[in-house]
Amino acid sequence: MKKYFLTLVASFMTVIAFAQLKQPQVVSEILTGVKPAMQHTVNPMKFTGKIQAPVKKQTTRRAVSRRVSAADLEGEYIACTYQYVTEKNESTGAYELVPSTISRKGITARIEATGENTIAIYGINTNALASETKIDATVNDDGSITIAAGQTLWSHDTYGNFIMGNCSGENITDAFTGTAYDDGSIGIDQLWAEFYGTGDEQSINGSICRTFLAPVNGTMSYETDEINETTGEETGARVEISQNCFISQSEDAKTVTVWNFHNFTLGEVVDIAIEPDKTFSIAGGEQMVYYHSKYGYFPLWGLNGNSLDDLTGKVEGAQLKAEMGLAYYISGLGGFPFPNDIFTIDLTDGTEFAVPEAETGELVTLPEGLTATEYPFSYSLYVGDERQDVTSKAKVAKSENDIYFQGLDVYIPEAWVKGTYDAEKGTVTIPVTYTGADNGTPHFFAGYGGEDGPKELVLDYDADADTYSYSATIMIYKGSKTTSYAYFYNGLFLGTKPSPVTPPAGLQTVDMPLKGNYFDRDAKDPVEKTGTVKVGRDGADLYIQNLFADKVEGGWMKGTFTTTENGQYVVFPMNQYVGDLSKNGLSAYLTGYYQENESAEGSVSDVIFSYTNDGTYEYYMALNPVILTRFKNSIKSESFWQAGMTIGDAPTGINALNADKVQKSDGAWYTIGGQRVAQPTQKGLYIHNGKKIVIK
């Protein structure tokens, strides 16, 4: 479920890939829905002679020709064109044909009989401004069609006439041949392009094309805002649109292709995924359907209220009924919204849309005699645009390294999934698992794998606390290899959460300034950050609130004062639970990091602050990194403060370098009670170079 801001900025950006799943976001600014005039830009490409390239024949027509007359061919068509450009193969040095960015175009066309064996074809050109320009053709006695090359497709004030030229023959003036097939389509047998110029200076404008004319077999209908053709502004009225389409469906019934989709500009072609539960979807942001000469290529999105989304709807017999409007949008630039253009697509040839068979799988069952235990279960999901945090129950059963879970698919709570425990890694791996069907929709429980489809889940298992957690997105897919899905979690937690640090009743706190270098897991580099935290002291205990306010709002951490000959310190034990992460409700723990020197391997440690109060300044300074993590005994961070971060009124210049000097300025050892010793002689806790060290 992909949703993004619609924004407009001053600079224009190229299309970017949308690989990560994000939570719903609201439209802030967007270009108006005024439909600009399509500008036909000249992109010259020198023609070097005959082009031969393997081009796949269309599966939309049968490879069986038929004998026809001029009168037989009269009717409404869609000119279906595949467009190619030439690119240099870096390995061979040769130029090859490859699909253009928008490789397909479907334009309304028609054929009129102009004589006993002659016809006029309208709409075969790729220029929307010249859709009424015709080319003449002859219908031969054997049913084949001949089209003379060199016919004018449209004219330009500067470049002159643009003609239809042959790219598959020896010369651009070689005639074209056409074949009429028994499904009513007509194929042009050669590659062609728009040429301009004269003599040896003939150049190609835009793309090289392969075209077939498909008889109209459907319509696309919707209401849209009326546009004044003179001013380009909306009139405030609504108008009904019904336009011809050519519709084909794949042999496995999983994809419907619509040529001449919508009327933003002529020629859009869209692939629509059909699901076994009689729903359809168009993946948002993945199909480039429109080119603007100023802004570039625009992908298609569904527009659900103020949010970008996949475009979805229902399959009802011979009709596809959308449930939302649509938008053309480039990230960081903006686009054109049509929130009220909620369309229907109808097959008009007497057939219905096929629905693919639902995929099934083997259900997991709990082994006989194995007993399951009930666990608290918390997770997040989105209902519309709103996140909901849910607390319920699930069951877990263990048999050596096999772990069984019941209730993770909340729509089929009786379903089981099975994972494999890895004690060394502390993980439980659950493969993509079929959990049954909900109201006809197959469910496959899996991790979100983006464009690659479902992936296995790897839960983190805390053996000490007997808890299972997962921070990324969990999906209910409709197939084991499809990217379509029913809904998603945003992380889960199984088990009893520890009690967070809470200050004693009546604790007196003061607000103290915070400053340091802060690293967020979504950022590449640390940034200097300031803020305010609450600090309170209760005897030898120190409480700090909101050190990670952007991650765990209101979270407390507790440390203990200790005094040595080298000064006063506050030790915050590692692995203390500070609360749940705001974004997904998963547990968050506090850890430190200790490294004897730059070449030594570091390890997890307590967090240690030095404390200074000299009458002028009062402040606490972190002597090692302060890490917020989802995992005990781990430095895999959600975020962290670098050593040298200060809380309080610190003098200018206190930073990580000062912290480093404090750590290494005194080579002595101290007991936790502050007694100096030459070397540790017993097991226990010691302070050394400003660090808390465990001697075992």
Secondary structure, DSSP 8 states (H G I E B T S, - for coil): ---------SS--------S-----------------------EEE--S---------TTS-S-B----TGGG-EEEEEEEEEEEEEE-TTT--EEEEEEEEEEEEEEEEEEE-SSSEEEEES-SS-GGGTT-EEEEEE-TTS-EEE-TT-EEEEETTTEEEEEEESSSSSTTS-EEEEEBTTS-EEE-S-EEEEES-GGG-EEEEEEEEEEEEE--EEEEEEEEEE-TTT--EEEEEEEEEEEEEEEE-TTS-EEEEES-SSSSTB-EEEEEE-TTSEEEE-TTT-EEEEETTTEEEEEEEEETTEEE-EEEEEETTEEEESSEEEEEETTTEEEEETT---EEEE-SS-------------B---TT---EEEEEEEEEEETTEEEEEEEEEEEEEETTEEEEESSSTTSTT-EEEEEEETTTTEEEE--EEEEEETTEEEEEEE--GGG--B-EEEEEETTTTEEEE-S-EEEESSSS-S-EEEEEEEEEES---------TT--EEEEEEEEEEEETTSSS-EEEEEEEEEEEETTEEEEE-TTTTTSTT-EEEEEEEEETTEEEEEE-TTEEEEE-TTT--EEEEEEEE-SSTTS--EEE-EEEEEEE-SS-EEEEESS-EEEESSTT---EEEEE-TT-EEEE--TT-SHHHHHHHHHS---EEETTS-EESS--SSEEEEETTEEEEE-
